[in-house]
C-alpha cells in the first residue's frame, strides 16, 4: 500500500466533534488548538486543518457556540510548526476573491509552502443571515458561484491584472501581488453532485464523509461520524480497512480530546500504520 496521509481536524469550535453532555468538551481557545497542532507535529502527522464556523447550534451544550477564526489561527500555527501542512477554510460566499487570494499568499509565505485552501460556500443559513450575508441560492447555484470565485483566485495568483465581469463577482484591473511561489493546495469537501463536479474541476484533494453512516437518521443523530475504539491492533485494522476498501489517500482524524488521546495514538497506532504503508 502506498504511503497515506494522516492529519487532524482541529477543535476550533467549543465542544470539538462530539455533540454530547458527557464527552470531553474541548475549549475553543488558541492555547488548546496550539497544543493539538504541536502534538500533530511531534507524533509525525501530515496535516492540520480547521473549519470556518460563524455560529453555534445552541441547545444544552451550546455546541460550537464559541469558535475561533480559521485563517488567523492557522497563520499563527504555521509560525508555531515546521512540518505539518496548514489547511485553512474560506467561505466563497463571505470573502471576496481578491481578499482571499492575498490572505492565502501570505499564509503560504508564513508556512514556507505548506498552505492549503479548503473552499466552502455555506450550508447553515443562520451563520450568514446574522451578518446579512446569506443568499438563498440552490446548491447548484452556490457551486456555480464557487467555481467563478475559484477561477478569480487562480487568476489573481498568476496574472498581474485581472478584469472579470462575472455573474457573482466583478473585478476591475485587480492586482494581487506578490503571487505565491507555490500555489496553495486546493481542498473541498462537497458531497452533492454539484460539489463533486467542483472537486473534479478544481480540487487537489477531496474530503469524503461516510454518508451511509447516518442514513435515515434525524436531528442530532445525524451529527456523527464513524469511530473506532479498542486495542491498538483493533484501531490499526479498522483504519487500514477503511483506507483500503474506499481506496483513500489518507484520513483526517478527530479525537474526543486532543492531549492524551493524540499522544497515545502517536505512540501506538501511527507507527504501525506507517510501517504497514512501507510494506
Rosetta blueprint (number, residue, H / E / L):
1 X L
2 X L
3 X L
4 X L
5 X E
6 X E
7 X E
8 X E
9 X E
10 X L
11 X L
12 X L
13 X E
14 X L
15 X L
16 X L
17 X L
18 X L
19 X L
20 X L
21 X L
22 X L
23 X L
24 X L
25 X L
26 X L
27 X L
28 X L
29 X L
30 X H
31 X H
32 X H
33 X H
34 X H
35 X H
36 X H
37 X H
38 X H
39 X H
40 X H
41 X H
42 X H
43 X H
44 X L
45 X L
46 X L
47 X E
48 X E
49 X E
50 X L
51 X L
52 X L
53 X L
54 X L
55 X L
56 X L
57 X L
58 X L
59 X L
60 X L
61 X L
62 X L
63 X L
64 X L
65 X L
66 X L
67 X E
68 X L
69 X L
70 X H
71 X H
72 X H
73 X H
74 X H
75 X H
76 X H
77 X H
78 X H
79 X H
80 X H
81 X L
82 X L
83 X L
84 X L
85 X E
86 X E
87 X E
88 X E
89 X E
90 X E
91 X E
92 X L
93 X L
94 X L
95 X L
96 X L
97 X H
98 X H
99 X H
100 X H
101 X H
102 X H
103 X H
104 X H
105 X H
106 X H
107 X H
108 X H
109 X H
110 X H
111 X H
112 X L
113 X L
114 X L
115 X E
116 X E
117 X E
118 X E
119 X E
120 X E
121 X L
122 X L
123 X L
124 X L
125 X H
126 X H
127 X H
128 X H
129 X H
130 X L
131 X L
132 X L
133 X L
134 X L
135 X L
136 X L
137 X L
138 X L
139 X H
140 X H
141 X H
142 X H
143 X H
144 X H
145 X H
146 X H
147 X H
148 X H
149 X H
150 X H
151 X H
152 X H
153 X H
154 X H
155 X H
156 X H
157 X H
158 X H
159 X L
160 X L
161 X L
162 X E
163 X E
164 X E
165 X E
166 X L
167 X L
168 X L
169 X L
170 X E
171 X E
172 X E
173 X E
174 X E
175 X L
176 X L
177 X L
178 X L
179 X L
180 X L
181 X L
182 X L
183 X L
184 X L
185 X E
186 X E
187 X E
188 X E
189 X L
190 X L
191 X L
192 X L
193 X H
194 X H
195 X H
196 X H
197 X H
198 X H
199 X H
200 X H
201 X H
202 X H
203 X L
204 X L
205 X E
206 X E
207 X L
208 X L
209 X L
210 X L
211 X H
212 X H
213 X H
214 X H
215 X L
216 X L
217 X L
218 X L
219 X H
220 X H
221 X H
222 X H
223 X L
224 X L
225 X L
226 X L
227 X L
228 X L
229 X L
230 X L
231 X L
232 X H
233 X H
234 X H
235 X H
236 X H
237 X H
238 X H
239 X H
240 X H
241 X H
242 X H
243 X H
244 X H
245 X H
246 X L
247 X L
248 X L
249 X L
250 X E
251 X E
252 X E
253 X E
254 X L
255 X L
256 X L
257 X L
258 X L
259 X L
260 X H
261 X H
262 X H
263 X H
264 X H
265 X H
266 X H
267 X H
268 X H
269 X H
270 X H
271 X H
272 X H
273 X H
274 X H
275 X H
276 X H
277 X H
278 X H
279 X L
